[in-house]
Amino acid sequence: TGYAQLTVWGFCFFIWNNMKQPQKLLRAFSKVVRLSFLIGAAFCLLCRPEVETGRYLGIFYNPNPFANYLIVVSAVQLTQILDNIQSKKRNWKQFWLYIEFLMMCSFLWKTQTRGALIALLVQVIVAMFYIVKKNGYFAWLKWGVCMMILVVPVYMGVTYGLATIPEKVGKPITLERDVYQPEDNALGSLFQIEAYA
């Protein structure tokens, strides 16, 4: 696998370095990362309820790799938010990007993974300094106020969705390798999906 990855990534870097507009590849990568998060979030809300006896597992069987994945997503989302602030875009896509970022924060908080939470804090602090340096305190204040207004309804929406939607759909999913099992969760019978190593 190491040689295969070296070949694939070496080929990607070769193409990237020889492109006339290499930023296009970064934009495409950002779109794929954000799309993967939205698909994963939809799967979580439909099929992966919170287990009362442990931290949230998300699309993984362990909260730690899920949190590590979310940190990559947060870096992409924050980069696009900073790009929008820098270009002074004002549209519904920017508003949706804020909601998307706060959804990611909600899932990350539920994992209770300390290392990932510290990494997110560092990312946000760096983003705030960047906004102040490039756009001034007023731009940072507008961004902060918008986030503060949205954070409570988004977090409550994610929490409510995880608590009710899988039960209403009637097909919550658990993996045999899940580190927290839902024996004490009042969600009825769960589908057991065999996870192969």
Salt bridges, closest charged atoms under 4 A:
GLU50 OE1 - LYS110 NZ 3.21
GLU100 OE1 - ARG34 NH2 2.85
ASP178 OD2 - ARG48 NH1 2.96
